[in-house]
Amino acid sequence: MNRKKSREVAMEILFQRSINKENVEETIREFRENTEHDLKDLDFNYISRIITGVEENLETIDNTIEKFLLNWKMSRLSKVDLSILRLATYEIIFEEDIPEKVSINEALELTKKYSEEGSVSFINGVLDRILKNR
């Protein structure tokens, strides 16, 4: 199973949830039915743990992100950038088996793939501040 690809899918599902507000199980079920990803390459235990963990800790995660947004408001963030920040912040705070630097590096790779060019340095700065102030 591919952790990098699973993390990308987790981010896609977080993004989808930010739009349609379905419950975790429904969102994952719909994803499985409609995806073009090779399901055998994905770690659905990890994906489910991330999605559920973000949902259960959303207030803590969002408060942490907002605390380290310099001259920005959460409402100004794109849903893609917010989904990436939530995933990485969850991993940094709650996932002890994932090195923080890996979480940040993977978040930057997702940002390069899914967001605007300027978002990479912005997300890197927010996550770096979160990490340094843990």
N, C-alpha and C positions, 0 to 999 in steps of 0.2 A: 504494500500500500504506500502511496505517495503522500507524505505529509505536506509538501509544498502545494500540491494540487488540492488536497483536502482543505488546506487553509484558504485557498482561493475560493473554493466552493462555499466554505463557511462565510467568507466575506460577501459572496454573491447572495447567499440566503439572508444575511443580515440586511443587505441592501433591499432585497425583495420585501422583507418584513417591515422595513421603514416606510414602504409604500402601501402595502396592502393589509398590514396589521393582523394577519392570520396567526393562529397559535403555532407553536414550534412543530408539533407533529404533522399538522396539515401542510405547513410550508415545506418540510422535508419530504413528505409523501408526494406533493406536487412536483418538487424538484426531481425526485427519482423518476417520476412518470414522464417528465418533459425534457430531461436533460440530454445533451449531446455528448456529455462526458462519459468515459468508460467507467462504469460503476465499480468494476472489480479493482480499479486503481485507487479508489477512495476509501478512507477510513471513516465510516459513518459513526463509529463510537466517538471519535475525536470531534467530528462535525457537530454531532448532537450535544456533546459536552460543552463545546464553545458557545453554540447558540443558546442553550439552556443557561449556561453560566452568565452570559451577557444579559439575558433577560432577567435572571434572578438578582443580578447585581447592577442593574442599569443605573440606579440613582447614584451609587458610589462611583461607577465608571464615568458617568456624565459630569458629576461634580469634580472629579479628578481632571478630566479633560478641560472643563471650563476654567478651572483654577489656573491652568497653564497656557491658556489662549491669551497671547499678548495682543491687546487692542482688537480683539475679535469677540464676537458673540456666537454661541452655538447655532443660533438661528441663521447665521450667515454661511455656515459650512454647507458644502454640497452633500447630498446624501451618500455619495460614494466616499468622500473624504471622512465623513462621520462614521460610516460603517468600518472603514479601515482603522480609524482611531479607536473605535470601541473594541474591535477585535484585538488589536495590539495592546491596548490598555488592560483588557481583561487578562491576556496572557502574562503581562508584566506583573500584575498585582496578584493573580490567583493561581496561575499555573507554575508550580515550583519545578516541574520537570523540563520546562522549556527555558533555555537561557534567554535572558532579556535582550541581549544583542541579536539573537536569532529573530526574536519577535519584531524588533525594530527593522532589521534588514529585510525581512519578509514583507513587512508593511510598506517599506519603500519600494520594493519590487512590484507590489500590487498597485501602488500609487502610480508608478511609471507606466504600468499597463492600462489602468482604468481611469486615471484622472488627468488633469492638466499638468503641464510641465512645471509650473511654479508651485504646485502643491507638494512636490517632493521635499523641497527645503522647508516648507511650512510644517508638514507632518513630522519630518525629522526633528525640527526644533521643539515641537510640542512633546513628542515622545522622549526626547533627550532630557527635557526639563522634568518630565514625570519620573524618569529613571533616576536622575540625580537627587530628586527630592523624596524618594521613597523612604 
